[in-house]
Amino acid sequence: MRTILETLSVDRAYLQGECSGGLDGRKDLEAAGVRVVTVPGAGHNVMFDNPDAFVAVIAGQG
């Protein structure tokens, strides 16, 4: 799935919950043009843990 994300030609974002720990391969994603966003106060379920931040990132405001 990550390989697909790295090769898409559209704007891409990878949301990482702050409480989930480090993200293996973060530099590779960023090098491929993927915007990696660490969402504060969120774990694995970013959209439930911090819905306001999730919506802001998806809407391009975060």
QUIPE-V629828 format. One record per backbone hydrogen bond with DSSP energy under -1.0 kcal/mol. NH is the residue of the N-H (numbers start at 1). CO is the residue of the C=O. Records with the same first field share a line. If there is no record, write none. Layout:
# QUIPE-V629828
NH = CO ; CO
This chain:
# QUIPE-V629828
5 = 1
6 = 2
7 = 3
8 = 4
14 = 35
16 = 37
18 = 39
19 = 42
20 = 17
26 = 23
29 = 25
30 = 26
31 = 27
32 = 28
33 = 30
34 = 29
35 = 12
37 = 14
39 = 16
42 = 39
46 = 44
48 = 45
49 = 45
50 = 46
54 = 50
55 = 51
56 = 52
57 = 53
58 = 54
59 = 55
60 = 57
61 = 56
